[in-house]
Amino acid sequence: MQVSKWGDSLAVRLPKALVESLGLAAGDELNVVAASKTEIVVEKRDRRAEFLKAMEAFRWPAPEGYTFDRDEANER
């Protein structure tokens, strides 16, 4: 992979095989969980799970049969 300039930042293009194995899609977020001079470790951020956990923390039960689908919620 090659590091490229993207605005004022740097970017790395991920190979298709890696994207597929991680189940990534455009708009997904990754967290850097560890970094050294020779290695970067990332994890996929699951906002759906974070949201549902926050709902539980506030004791807001989801309606029966509720599923959270970002794409469906944003359809027009």
PDB file of N, CA, C and O in Angstrom:
ATOM      1  N   MET A   1       0.843  -1.172   0.000  1.00  0.00           N
ATOM      2  CA  MET A   1       0.000   0.000   0.000  1.00  0.00           C
ATOM      3  C   MET A   1       0.888   1.234   0.000  1.00  0.00           C
ATOM      4  O   MET A   1       2.032   1.205   0.453  1.00  0.00           O
ATOM      5  N   GLN A   2       0.341   2.292  -0.509  1.00  0.00           N
ATOM      6  CA  GLN A   2       1.089   3.532  -0.582  1.00  0.00           C
ATOM      7  C   GLN A   2       0.342   4.622   0.174  1.00  0.00           C
ATOM      8  O   GLN A   2      -0.881   4.729   0.076  1.00  0.00           O
ATOM      9  N   VAL A   3       1.074   5.423   0.922  1.00  0.00           N
ATOM     10  CA  VAL A   3       0.484   6.557   1.632  1.00  0.00           C
ATOM     11  C   VAL A   3       0.344   7.699   0.635  1.00  0.00           C
ATOM     12  O   VAL A   3       1.288   8.028  -0.084  1.00  0.00           O
ATOM     13  N   SER A   4      -0.848   8.302   0.598  1.00  0.00           N
ATOM     14  CA  SER A   4      -1.126   9.392  -0.336  1.00  0.00           C
ATOM     15  C   SER A   4      -1.570  10.629   0.421  1.00  0.00           C
ATOM     16  O   SER A   4      -2.040  10.534   1.555  1.00  0.00           O
ATOM     17  N   LYS A   5      -1.424  11.783  -0.198  1.00  0.00           N
ATOM     18  CA  LYS A   5      -1.878  13.043   0.373  1.00  0.00           C
ATOM     19  C   LYS A   5      -3.364  13.185   0.066  1.00  0.00           C
ATOM     20  O   LYS A   5      -3.795  12.955  -1.064  1.00  0.00           O
ATOM     21  N   TRP A   6      -4.150  13.568   1.081  1.00  0.00           N
ATOM     22  CA  TRP A   6      -5.585  13.787   0.904  1.00  0.00           C
ATOM     23  C   TRP A   6      -5.924  15.055   1.663  1.00  0.00           C
ATOM     24  O   TRP A   6      -6.144  15.009   2.873  1.00  0.00           O
ATOM     25  N   GLY A   7      -5.970  16.188   0.974  1.00  0.00           N
ATOM     26  CA  GLY A   7      -6.146  17.477   1.637  1.00  0.00           C
ATOM     27  C   GLY A   7      -4.924  17.746   2.495  1.00  0.00           C
ATOM     28  O   GLY A   7      -3.793  17.673   2.013  1.00  0.00           O
ATOM     29  N   ASP A   8      -5.148  18.059   3.771  1.00  0.00           N
ATOM     30  CA  ASP A   8      -4.045  18.282   4.700  1.00  0.00           C
ATOM     31  C   ASP A   8      -3.659  17.002   5.434  1.00  0.00           C
ATOM     32  O   ASP A   8      -2.790  17.028   6.305  1.00  0.00           O
ATOM     33  N   SER A   9      -4.291  15.892   5.094  1.00  0.00           N
ATOM     34  CA  SER A   9      -4.064  14.620   5.782  1.00  0.00           C
ATOM     35  C   SER A   9      -3.356  13.635   4.871  1.00  0.00           C
ATOM     36  O   SER A   9      -3.112  13.913   3.697  1.00  0.00           O
ATOM     37  N   LEU A  10      -3.032  12.485   5.430  1.00  0.00           N
ATOM     38  CA  LEU A  10      -2.490  11.373   4.660  1.00  0.00           C
ATOM     39  C   LEU A  10      -3.511  10.250   4.670  1.00  0.00           C
ATOM     40  O   LEU A  10      -4.263  10.102   5.633  1.00  0.00           O
ATOM     41  N   ALA A  11      -3.545   9.459   3.609  1.00  0.00           N
ATOM     42  CA  ALA A  11      -4.524   8.378   3.493  1.00  0.00           C
ATOM     43  C   ALA A  11      -3.855   7.123   2.961  1.00  0.00           C
ATOM     44  O   ALA A  11      -2.849   7.185   2.255  1.00  0.00           O
ATOM     45  N   VAL A  12      -4.435   5.984   3.314  1.00  0.00           N
ATOM     46  CA  VAL A  12      -3.988   4.686   2.805  1.00  0.00           C
ATOM     47  C   VAL A  12      -5.191   4.008   2.184  1.00  0.00           C
ATOM     48  O   VAL A  12      -6.251   3.926   2.805  1.00  0.00           O
ATOM     49  N   ARG A  13      -5.038   3.523   0.969  1.00  0.00           N
ATOM     50  CA  ARG A  13      -6.107   2.784   0.304  1.00  0.00           C
ATOM     51  C   ARG A  13      -6.014   1.328   0.729  1.00  0.00           C
ATOM     52  O   ARG A  13      -4.952   0.712   0.636  1.00  0.00           O
ATOM     53  N   LEU A  14      -7.143   0.775   1.201  1.00  0.00           N
ATOM     54  CA  LEU A  14      -7.153  -0.609   1.681  1.00  0.00           C
ATOM     55  C   LEU A  14      -7.425  -1.568   0.528  1.00  0.00           C
ATOM     56  O   LEU A  14      -8.292  -1.303  -0.304  1.00  0.00           O
ATOM     57  N   PRO A  15      -6.701  -2.668   0.470  1.00  0.00           N
ATOM     58  CA  PRO A  15      -6.932  -3.659  -0.582  1.00  0.00           C
ATOM     59  C   PRO A  15      -8.325  -4.300  -0.439  1.00  0.00           C
ATOM     60  O   PRO A  15      -8.849  -4.444   0.665  1.00  0.00           O
ATOM     61  N   LYS A  16      -8.892  -4.672  -1.564  1.00  0.00           N
ATOM     62  CA  LYS A  16     -10.238  -5.254  -1.595  1.00  0.00           C
ATOM     63  C   LYS A  16     -10.348  -6.473  -0.687  1.00  0.00           C
ATOM     64  O   LYS A  16     -11.357  -6.629   0.000  1.00  0.00           O
ATOM     65  N   ALA A  17      -9.345  -7.332  -0.664  1.00  0.00           N
ATOM     66  CA  ALA A  17      -9.398  -8.540   0.170  1.00  0.00           C
ATOM     67  C   ALA A  17      -9.511  -8.179   1.651  1.00  0.00           C
ATOM     68  O   ALA A  17     -10.247  -8.830   2.393  1.00  0.00           O
ATOM     69  N   LEU A  18      -8.789  -7.150   2.080  1.00  0.00           N
ATOM     70  CA  LEU A  18      -8.852  -6.723   3.474  1.00  0.00           C
ATOM     71  C   LEU A  18     -10.220  -6.120   3.793  1.00  0.00           C
ATOM     72  O   LEU A  18     -10.804  -6.404   4.839  1.00  0.00           O
ATOM     73  N   VAL A  19     -10.719  -5.294   2.889  1.00  0.00           N
ATOM     74  CA  VAL A  19     -12.043  -4.677   3.066  1.00  0.00           C
ATOM     75  C   VAL A  19     -13.112  -5.753   3.217  1.00  0.00           C
ATOM     76  O   VAL A  19     -13.974  -5.662   4.092  1.00  0.00           O
ATOM     77  N   GLU A  20     -13.055  -6.767   2.367  1.00  0.00           N
ATOM     78  CA  GLU A  20     -14.041  -7.846   2.425  1.00  0.00           C
ATOM     79  C   GLU A  20     -13.896  -8.664   3.708  1.00  0.00           C
ATOM     80  O   GLU A  20     -14.898  -9.034   4.319  1.00  0.00           O
ATOM     81  N   SER A  21     -12.668  -8.949   4.119  1.00  0.00           N
ATOM     82  CA  SER A  21     -12.481  -9.778   5.318  1.00  0.00           C
ATOM     83  C   SER A  21     -12.927  -9.046   6.584  1.00  0.00           C
ATOM     84  O   SER A  21     -13.370  -9.687   7.537  1.00  0.00           O
ATOM     85  N   LEU A  22     -12.818  -7.710   6.610  1.00  0.00           N
ATOM     86  CA  LEU A  22     -13.269  -6.930   7.760  1.00  0.00           C
ATOM     87  C   LEU A  22     -14.736  -6.537   7.655  1.00  0.00           C
ATOM     88  O   LEU A  22     -15.309  -6.021   8.615  1.00  0.00           O
ATOM     89  N   GLY A  23     -15.346  -6.773   6.507  1.00  0.00           N
ATOM     90  CA  GLY A  23     -16.744  -6.401   6.310  1.00  0.00           C
ATOM     91  C   GLY A  23     -16.935  -4.892   6.288  1.00  0.00           C
ATOM     92  O   GLY A  23     -17.934  -4.384   6.796  1.00  0.00           O
ATOM     93  N   LEU A  24     -15.981  -4.172   5.700  1.00  0.00           N
ATOM     94  CA  LEU A  24     -16.049  -2.714   5.667  1.00  0.00           C
ATOM     95  C   LEU A  24     -16.868  -2.223   4.488  1.00  0.00           C
ATOM     96  O   LEU A  24     -16.957  -2.882   3.453  1.00  0.00           O
ATOM     97  N   ALA A  25     -17.464  -1.049   4.665  1.00  0.00           N
ATOM     98  CA  ALA A  25     -18.197  -0.385   3.599  1.00  0.00           C
ATOM     99  C   ALA A  25     -17.892   1.104   3.684  1.00  0.00           C
ATOM    100  O   ALA A  25     -17.428   1.589   4.716  1.00  0.00           O
ATOM    101  N   ALA A  26     -18.148   1.816   2.615  1.00  0.00           N
ATOM    102  CA  ALA A  26     -17.932   3.265   2.608  1.00  0.00           C
ATOM    103  C   ALA A  26     -18.701   3.891   3.763  1.00  0.00           C
ATOM    104  O   ALA A  26     -19.875   3.585   3.970  1.00  0.00           O
ATOM    105  N   GLY A  27     -18.045   4.761   4.509  1.00  0.00           N
ATOM    106  CA  GLY A  27     -18.683   5.416   5.639  1.00  0.00           C
ATOM    107  C   GLY A  27     -18.424   4.749   6.981  1.00  0.00           C
ATOM    108  O   GLY A  27     -18.673   5.354   8.023  1.00  0.00           O
ATOM    109  N   ASP A  28     -17.924   3.505   6.979  1.00  0.00           N
ATOM    110  CA  ASP A  28     -17.584   2.841   8.237  1.00  0.00           C
ATOM    111  C   ASP A  28     -16.423   3.570   8.900  1.00  0.00           C
ATOM    112  O   ASP A  28     -15.628   4.232   8.234  1.00  0.00           O
ATOM    113  N   GLU A  29     -16.337   3.442  10.204  1.00  0.00           N
ATOM    114  CA  GLU A  29     -15.263   4.075  10.955  1.00  0.00           C
ATOM    115  C   GLU A  29     -14.350   3.018  11.550  1.00  0.00           C
ATOM    116  O   GLU A  29     -14.788   1.935  11.937  1.00  0.00           O
ATOM    117  N   LEU A  30     -13.061   3.361  11.615  1.00  0.00           N
ATOM    118  CA  LEU A  30     -12.067   2.495  12.237  1.00  0.00           C
ATOM    119  C   LEU A  30     -11.433   3.248  13.392  1.00  0.00           C
ATOM    120  O   LEU A  30     -11.202   4.453  13.297  1.00  0.00           O
ATOM    121  N   ASN A  31     -11.152   2.552  14.473  1.00  0.00           N
ATOM    122  CA  ASN A  31     -10.420   3.107  15.602  1.00  0.00           C
ATOM    123  C   ASN A  31      -9.013   2.547  15.588  1.00  0.00           C
ATOM    124  O   ASN A  31      -8.826   1.348  15.378  1.00  0.00           O
ATOM    125  N   VAL A  32      -8.015   3.403  15.811  1.00  0.00           N
ATOM    126  CA  VAL A  32      -6.641   2.945  15.979  1.00  0.00           C
ATOM    127  C   VAL A  32      -6.520   2.507  17.429  1.00  0.00           C
ATOM    128  O   VAL A  32      -6.676   3.318  18.342  1.00  0.00           O
ATOM    129  N   VAL A  33      -6.241   1.224  17.642  1.00  0.00           N
ATOM    130  CA  VAL A  33      -6.184   0.694  19.002  1.00  0.00           C
ATOM    131  C   VAL A  33      -4.750   0.520  19.500  1.00  0.00           C
ATOM    132  O   VAL A  33      -4.517   0.400  20.703  1.00  0.00           O
ATOM    133  N   ALA A  34      -3.802   0.506  18.582  1.00  0.00           N
ATOM    134  CA  ALA A  34      -2.393   0.412  18.966  1.00  0.00           C
ATOM    135  C   ALA A  34      -1.546   0.899  17.796  1.00  0.00           C
ATOM    136  O   ALA A  34      -1.909   0.722  16.633  1.00  0.00           O
ATOM    137  N   ALA A  35      -0.428   1.508  18.119  1.00  0.00           N
ATOM    138  CA  ALA A  35       0.477   1.971  17.065  1.00  0.00           C
ATOM    139  C   ALA A  35       1.898   1.964  17.580  1.00  0.00           C
ATOM    140  O   ALA A  35       2.164   2.282  18.739  1.00  0.00           O
ATOM    141  N   SER A  36       2.807   1.594  16.690  1.00  0.00           N
ATOM    142  CA  SER A  36       4.236   1.658  16.987  1.00  0.00           C
ATOM    143  C   SER A  36       4.909   2.206  15.733  1.00  0.00           C
ATOM    144  O   SER A  36       4.231   2.611  14.789  1.00  0.00           O
ATOM    145  N   LYS A  37       6.213   2.219  15.721  1.00  0.00           N
ATOM    146  CA  LYS A  37       6.925   2.731  14.538  1.00  0.00           C
ATOM    147  C   LYS A  37       6.726   1.846  13.311  1.00  0.00           C
ATOM    148  O   LYS A  37       6.875   2.316  12.183  1.00  0.00           O
ATOM    149  N   THR A  38       6.394   0.583  13.513  1.00  0.00           N
ATOM    150  CA  THR A  38       6.301  -0.350  12.391  1.00  0.00           C
ATOM    151  C   THR A  38       4.928  -0.982  12.200  1.00  0.00           C
ATOM    152  O   THR A  38       4.723  -1.735  11.248  1.00  0.00           O
ATOM    153  N   GLU A  39       3.976  -0.681  13.103  1.00  0.00           N
ATOM    154  CA  GLU A  39       2.691  -1.385  13.039  1.00  0.00           C
ATOM    155  C   GLU A  39       1.560  -0.485  13.537  1.00  0.00           C
ATOM    156  O   GLU A  39       1.724   0.282  14.486  1.00  0.00           O
ATOM    157  N   ILE A  40       0.419  -0.601  12.875  1.00  0.00           N
ATOM    158  CA  ILE A  40      -0.805   0.066  13.311  1.00  0.00           C
ATOM    159  C   ILE A  40      -1.885  -0.997  13.418  1.00  0.00           C
ATOM    160  O   ILE A  40      -2.073  -1.791  12.496  1.00  0.00           O
ATOM    161  N   VAL A  41      -2.596  -1.015  14.542  1.00  0.00           N
ATOM    162  CA  VAL A  41      -3.688  -1.963  14.745  1.00  0.00           C
ATOM    163  C   VAL A  41      -4.984  -1.174  14.801  1.00  0.00           C
ATOM    164  O   VAL A  41      -5.112  -0.224  15.573  1.00  0.00           O
ATOM    165  N   VAL A  42      -5.949  -1.578  13.971  1.00  0.00           N
ATOM    166  CA  VAL A  42      -7.241  -0.892  13.935  1.00  0.00           C
ATOM    167  C   VAL A  42      -8.360  -1.877  14.196  1.00  0.00           C
ATOM    168  O   VAL A  42      -8.200  -3.087  14.030  1.00  0.00           O
ATOM    169  N   GLU A  43      -9.505  -1.335  14.613  1.00  0.00           N
ATOM    170  CA  GLU A  43     -10.703  -2.146  14.754  1.00  0.00           C
ATOM    171  C   GLU A  43     -11.866  -1.377  14.153  1.00  0.00           C
ATOM    172  O   GLU A  43     -11.880  -0.146  14.171  1.00  0.00           O
ATOM    173  N   LYS A  44     -12.827  -2.092  13.627  1.00  0.00           N
ATOM    174  CA  LYS A  44     -14.010  -1.469  13.060  1.00  0.00           C
ATOM    175  C   LYS A  44     -14.870  -0.938  14.200  1.00  0.00           C
ATOM    176  O   LYS A  44     -15.137  -1.659  15.162  1.00  0.00           O
ATOM    177  N   ARG A  45     -15.299   0.297  14.101  1.00  0.00           N
ATOM    178  CA  ARG A  45     -16.158   0.896  15.123  1.00  0.00           C
ATOM    179  C   ARG A  45     -17.591   0.525  14.800  1.00  0.00           C
ATOM    180  O   ARG A  45     -18.069   0.777  13.694  1.00  0.00           O
ATOM    181  N   ASP A  46     -18.272  -0.068  15.754  1.00  0.00           N
ATOM    182  CA  ASP A  46     -19.658  -0.510  15.563  1.00  0.00           C
ATOM    183  C   ASP A  46     -20.598   0.474  16.257  1.00  0.00           C
ATOM    184  O   ASP A  46     -20.967   0.279  17.416  1.00  0.00           O
ATOM    185  N   ARG A  47     -20.981   1.527  15.545  1.00  0.00           N
ATOM    186  CA  ARG A  47     -21.850   2.555  16.133  1.00  0.00           C
ATOM    187  C   ARG A  47     -23.216   1.984  16.516  1.00  0.00           C
ATOM    188  O   ARG A  47     -23.840   2.455  17.467  1.00  0.00           O
ATOM    189  N   ARG A  48     -23.680   0.978  15.784  1.00  0.00           N
ATOM    190  CA  ARG A  48     -24.971   0.364  16.109  1.00  0.00           C
ATOM    191  C   ARG A  48     -24.924  -0.244  17.498  1.00  0.00           C
ATOM    192  O   ARG A  48     -25.821  -0.020  18.311  1.00  0.00           O
ATOM    193  N   ALA A  49     -23.875  -1.014  17.774  1.00  0.00           N
ATOM    194  CA  ALA A  49     -23.738  -1.648  19.084  1.00  0.00           C
ATOM    195  C   ALA A  49     -23.556  -0.595  20.177  1.00  0.00           C
ATOM    196  O   ALA A  49     -24.099  -0.742  21.272  1.00  0.00           O
ATOM    197  N   GLU A  50     -22.800   0.462  19.891  1.00  0.00           N
ATOM    198  CA  GLU A  50     -22.613   1.535  20.866  1.00  0.00           C
ATOM    199  C   GLU A  50     -23.942   2.202  21.201  1.00  0.00           C
ATOM    200  O   GLU A  50     -24.223   2.489  22.365  1.00  0.00           O
ATOM    201  N   PHE A  51     -24.762   2.449  20.175  1.00  0.00           N
ATOM    202  CA  PHE A  51     -26.062   3.087  20.382  1.00  0.00           C
ATOM    203  C   PHE A  51     -26.983   2.202  21.222  1.00  0.00           C
ATOM    204  O   PHE A  51     -27.630   2.679  22.154  1.00  0.00           O
ATOM    205  N   LEU A  52     -27.037   0.922  20.890  1.00  0.00           N
ATOM    206  CA  LEU A  52     -27.902   0.011  21.635  1.00  0.00           C
ATOM    207  C   LEU A  52     -27.432  -0.129  23.081  1.00  0.00           C
ATOM    208  O   LEU A  52     -28.255  -0.253  23.988  1.00  0.00           O
ATOM    209  N   LYS A  53     -26.121  -0.110  23.303  1.00  0.00           N
ATOM    210  CA  LYS A  53     -25.587  -0.171  24.661  1.00  0.00           C
ATOM    211  C   LYS A  53     -25.967   1.095  25.432  1.00  0.00           C
ATOM    212  O   LYS A  53     -26.303   1.024  26.615  1.00  0.00           O
ATOM    213  N   ALA A  54     -25.915   2.242  24.771  1.00  0.00           N
ATOM    214  CA  ALA A  54     -26.305   3.503  25.414  1.00  0.00           C
ATOM    215  C   ALA A  54     -27.784   3.492  25.773  1.00  0.00           C
ATOM    216  O   ALA A  54     -28.174   3.993  26.827  1.00  0.00           O
ATOM    217  N   MET A  55     -28.604   2.925  24.905  1.00  0.00           N
ATOM    218  CA  MET A  55     -30.034   2.814  25.198  1.00  0.00           C
ATOM    219  C   MET A  55     -30.250   1.984  26.461  1.00  0.00           C
ATOM    220  O   MET A  55     -31.075   2.336  27.303  1.00  0.00           O
ATOM    221  N   GLU A  56     -29.512   0.887  26.592  1.00  0.00           N
ATOM    222  CA  GLU A  56     -29.630   0.039  27.773  1.00  0.00           C
ATOM    223  C   GLU A  56     -29.183   0.798  29.022  1.00  0.00           C
ATOM    224  O   GLU A  56     -29.788   0.663  30.086  1.00  0.00           O
ATOM    225  N   ALA A  57     -28.121   1.597  28.889  1.00  0.00           N
ATOM    226  CA  ALA A  57     -27.604   2.348  30.035  1.00  0.00           C
ATOM    227  C   ALA A  57     -28.636   3.351  30.542  1.00  0.00           C
ATOM    228  O   ALA A  57     -28.701   3.625  31.740  1.00  0.00           O
ATOM    229  N   PHE A  58     -29.437   3.896  29.637  1.00  0.00           N
ATOM    230  CA  PHE A  58     -30.468   4.854  30.030  1.00  0.00           C
ATOM    231  C   PHE A  58     -31.812   4.171  30.260  1.00  0.00           C
ATOM    232  O   PHE A  58     -32.829   4.823  30.493  1.00  0.00           O
ATOM    233  N   ARG A  59     -31.790   2.851  30.191  1.00  0.00           N
ATOM    234  CA  ARG A  59     -32.994   2.041  30.405  1.00  0.00           C
ATOM    235  C   ARG A  59     -34.107   2.399  29.420  1.00  0.00           C
ATOM    236  O   ARG A  59     -35.286   2.432  29.771  1.00  0.00           O
ATOM    237  N   TRP A  60     -33.699   2.666  28.179  1.00  0.00           N
ATOM    238  CA  TRP A  60     -34.656   2.900  27.104  1.00  0.00           C
ATOM    239  C   TRP A  60     -34.780   1.608  26.313  1.00  0.00           C
ATOM    240  O   TRP A  60     -33.973   1.355  25.419  1.00  0.00           O
ATOM    241  N   PRO A  61     -35.762   0.797  26.620  1.00  0.00           N
ATOM    242  CA  PRO A  61     -35.878  -0.468  25.891  1.00  0.00           C
ATOM    243  C   PRO A  61     -36.282  -0.226  24.435  1.00  0.00           C
ATOM    244  O   PRO A  61     -37.084   0.657  24.128  1.00  0.00           O
ATOM    245  N   ALA A  62     -35.719  -1.014  23.577  1.00  0.00           N
ATOM    246  CA  ALA A  62     -36.104  -0.943  22.170  1.00  0.00           C
ATOM    247  C   ALA A  62     -37.472  -1.596  22.001  1.00  0.00           C
ATOM    248  O   ALA A  62     -37.788  -2.553  22.708  1.00  0.00           O
ATOM    249  N   PRO A  63     -38.289  -1.092  21.072  1.00  0.00           N
ATOM    250  CA  PRO A  63     -39.583  -1.721  20.827  1.00  0.00           C
ATOM    251  C   PRO A  63     -39.405  -3.180  20.394  1.00  0.00           C
ATOM    252  O   PRO A  63     -38.364  -3.554  19.852  1.00  0.00           O
ATOM    253  N   GLU A  64     -40.406  -3.975  20.634  1.00  0.00           N
ATOM    254  CA  GLU A  64     -40.376  -5.398  20.266  1.00  0.00           C
ATOM    255  C   GLU A  64     -40.045  -5.553  18.783  1.00  0.00           C
ATOM    256  O   GLU A  64     -40.683  -4.933  17.933  1.00  0.00           O
ATOM    257  N   GLY A  65     -39.062  -6.368  18.478  1.00  0.00           N
ATOM    258  CA  GLY A  65     -38.680  -6.640  17.098  1.00  0.00           C
ATOM    259  C   GLY A  65     -37.877  -5.528  16.445  1.00  0.00           C
ATOM    260  O   GLY A  65     -37.691  -5.554  15.229  1.00  0.00           O
ATOM    261  N   TYR A  66     -37.390  -4.547  17.211  1.00  0.00           N
ATOM    262  CA  TYR A  66     -36.649  -3.401  16.683  1.00  0.00           C
ATOM    263  C   TYR A  66     -35.294  -3.834  16.153  1.00  0.00           C
ATOM    264  O   TYR A  66     -34.571  -4.585  16.809  1.00  0.00           O
ATOM    265  N   THR A  67     -34.956  -3.360  14.971  1.00  0.00           N
ATOM    266  CA  THR A  67     -33.620  -3.539  14.422  1.00  0.00           C
ATOM    267  C   THR A  67     -33.139  -2.187  13.930  1.00  0.00           C
ATOM    268  O   THR A  67     -33.919  -1.401  13.393  1.00  0.00           O
ATOM    269  N   PHE A  68     -31.859  -1.916  14.113  1.00  0.00           N
ATOM    270  CA  PHE A  68     -31.283  -0.646  13.703  1.00  0.00           C
ATOM    271  C   PHE A  68     -30.530  -0.866  12.412  1.00  0.00           C
ATOM    272  O   PHE A  68     -29.569  -1.634  12.372  1.00  0.00           O
ATOM    273  N   ASP A  69     -30.959  -0.194  11.350  1.00  0.00           N
ATOM    274  CA  ASP A  69     -30.325  -0.310  10.043  1.00  0.00           C
ATOM    275  C   ASP A  69     -30.065   1.100   9.527  1.00  0.00           C
ATOM    276  O   ASP A  69     -30.993   1.796   9.116  1.00  0.00           O
ATOM    277  N   ARG A  70     -28.801   1.519   9.548  1.00  0.00           N
ATOM    278  CA  ARG A  70     -28.425   2.873   9.135  1.00  0.00           C
ATOM    279  C   ARG A  70     -28.892   3.172   7.721  1.00  0.00           C
ATOM    280  O   ARG A  70     -29.422   4.254   7.467  1.00  0.00           O
ATOM    281  N   ASP A  71     -28.707   2.240   6.796  1.00  0.00           N
ATOM    282  CA  ASP A  71     -29.093   2.476   5.408  1.00  0.00           C
ATOM    283  C   ASP A  71     -30.607   2.641   5.291  1.00  0.00           C
ATOM    284  O   ASP A  71     -31.081   3.529   4.582  1.00  0.00           O
ATOM    285  N   GLU A  72     -31.360   1.799   5.975  1.00  0.00           N
ATOM    286  CA  GLU A  72     -32.817   1.901   5.928  1.00  0.00           C
ATOM    287  C   GLU A  72     -33.311   3.213   6.552  1.00  0.00           C
ATOM    288  O   GLU A  72     -34.246   3.833   6.046  1.00  0.00           O
ATOM    289  N   ALA A  73     -32.680   3.625   7.644  1.00  0.00           N
ATOM    290  CA  ALA A  73     -33.084   4.854   8.335  1.00  0.00           C
ATOM    291  C   ALA A  73     -32.842   6.077   7.458  1.00  0.00           C
ATOM    292  O   ALA A  73     -33.547   7.077   7.591  1.00  0.00           O
ATOM    293  N   ASN A  74     -31.864   6.014   6.570  1.00  0.00           N
ATOM    294  CA  ASN A  74     -31.515   7.166   5.741  1.00  0.00           C
ATOM    295  C   ASN A  74     -32.086   7.108   4.324  1.00  0.00           C
ATOM    296  O   ASN A  74     -31.784   7.970   3.498  1.00  0.00           O
ATOM    297  N   GLU A  75     -32.904   6.104   4.040  1.00  0.00           N
ATOM    298  CA  GLU A  75     -33.541   6.031   2.723  1.00  0.00           C
ATOM    299  C   GLU A  75     -34.521   7.177   2.561  1.00  0.00           C
ATOM    300  O   GLU A  75     -35.141   7.627   3.525  1.00  0.00           O
ATOM    301  N   ARG A  76     -34.651   7.635   1.341  1.00  0.00           N
ATOM    302  CA  ARG A  76     -35.609   8.727   1.062  1.00  0.00           C
ATOM    303  C   ARG A  76     -36.551   8.319  -0.012  1.00  0.00           C
ATOM    304  O   ARG A  76     -37.430   9.094  -0.390  1.00  0.00           O
TER     305      ARG A  76
END
